[in-house]
């Protein structure tokens, strides 16, 4: 009779652990991967957007205050402004810059700051 109580208590814990490893953990890992990719975006990267557009990153604007990071994308002659979270994946990285000027990013107030790499 006591073994039934143990099974009754262990069963929900096992189901919760299986649910976590089957559903929640893969979603969390994908979000972390996408966040790392967005943080490493550079001018010249070729990206795929959620709407299916393949574009080249022209500029990355990181706001000083909390808010979404904006990306200026070139769609083959048409420049569009998008939220960085609309980028699904980086298709090809830009060539590694040789000088420090290529690592600079423009802030929303128009000043230029060095890209943070981490």
QUIRABEL-V941577 format. One record per pair of residues at least 24 apart in sequence whose C-alpha atoms are under 10 Angstrom apart, sorted by sequence separation. I is the first residue (numbers start at 1). J is the second residue. D is the distance in whole Angstrom. If there is no record, write none. Layout:
BEGIN
{{I & J & D} {I & J & D}}
END
This chain:
BEGIN
{{49 & 73 & 10} {55 & 79 & 9} {60 & 84 & 8} {55 & 80 & 10} {47 & 73 & 9} {46 & 73 & 9} {43 & 71 & 9} {45 & 73 & 10} {46 & 74 & 9} {42 & 71 & 10} {43 & 72 & 9} {44 & 73 & 10} {39 & 69 & 10} {41 & 71 & 9} {43 & 73 & 9} {44 & 74 & 10} {38 & 69 & 9} {55 & 87 & 10} {49 & 82 & 9} {54 & 87 & 10} {57 & 90 & 10} {53 & 87 & 9} {56 & 90 & 10} {49 & 84 & 9} {50 & 85 & 9} {51 & 86 & 8} {52 & 87 & 9} {54 & 89 & 10} {55 & 90 & 10} {56 & 91 & 10} {49 & 85 & 9} {50 & 86 & 5} {51 & 87 & 9} {52 & 88 & 9} {54 & 90 & 10} {55 & 91 & 9} {56 & 92 & 9} {49 & 86 & 6} {50 & 87 & 6} {51 & 88 & 9} {54 & 91 & 8} {56 & 93 & 10} {57 & 94 & 9} {48 & 86 & 9} {49 & 87 & 4} {50 & 88 & 6} {56 & 94 & 9} {70 & 108 & 9} {48 & 87 & 6} {49 & 88 & 5} {50 & 89 & 9} {69 & 108 & 10} {47 & 87 & 7} {48 & 88 & 6} {49 & 89 & 7} {47 & 88 & 8} {48 & 89 & 6} {49 & 90 & 9} {47 & 89 & 6} {48 & 90 & 6} {41 & 84 & 9} {46 & 89 & 9} {47 & 90 & 4} {48 & 91 & 7} {62 & 105 & 8} {63 & 106 & 10} {64 & 107 & 7} {65 & 108 & 10} {46 & 90 & 6} {47 & 91 & 5} {48 & 92 & 10} {60 & 104 & 10} {61 & 105 & 7} {62 & 106 & 8} {63 & 107 & 7} {64 & 108 & 7} {39 & 84 & 9} {45 & 90 & 7} {46 & 91 & 5} {47 & 92 & 7} {59 & 104 & 10} {60 & 105 & 6} {61 & 106 & 6} {62 & 107 & 6} {63 & 108 & 6} {64 & 109 & 9} {38 & 84 & 7} {41 & 87 & 10} {45 & 91 & 8} {46 & 92 & 5} {47 & 93 & 9} {59 & 105 & 7} {60 & 106 & 7} {61 & 107 & 5} {62 & 108 & 7} {63 & 109 & 9} {38 & 85 & 7} {45 & 92 & 6} {46 & 93 & 6} {59 & 106 & 7} {60 & 107 & 8} {61 & 108 & 6} {38 & 86 & 10} {41 & 89 & 10} {44 & 92 & 9} {45 & 93 & 5} {46 & 94 & 7} {60 & 108 & 10} {61 & 109 & 10} {35 & 84 & 10} {38 & 87 & 8} {41 & 90 & 8} {44 & 93 & 7} {45 & 94 & 5} {61 & 110 & 9} {35 & 85 & 8} {37 & 87 & 9} {38 & 88 & 9} {40 & 90 & 10} {43 & 93 & 9} {44 & 94 & 5} {45 & 95 & 8} {34 & 85 & 8} {37 & 88 & 9} {38 & 89 & 8} {42 & 93 & 8} {43 & 94 & 7} {44 & 95 & 8} {61 & 112 & 10} {37 & 89 & 7} {38 & 90 & 9} {41 & 93 & 8} {42 & 94 & 7} {43 & 95 & 10} {44 & 96 & 10} {34 & 87 & 9} {37 & 90 & 7} {40 & 93 & 10} {41 & 94 & 9} {42 & 95 & 10} {62 & 115 & 10} {34 & 88 & 7} {42 & 96 & 10} {34 & 89 & 7} {42 & 97 & 10} {60 & 115 & 10} {33 & 89 & 10} {34 & 90 & 9} {43 & 102 & 8} {42 & 102 & 9} {43 & 103 & 9} {42 & 103 & 8} {43 & 104 & 9} {42 & 104 & 9} {43 & 105 & 9} {42 & 105 & 9} {42 & 115 & 9} {41 & 115 & 10} {40 & 115 & 9} {39 & 115 & 10} {40 & 116 & 9} {39 & 116 & 9} {40 & 117 & 7} {39 & 117 & 8} {40 & 118 & 9} {39 & 118 & 9} {36 & 118 & 10}}
END
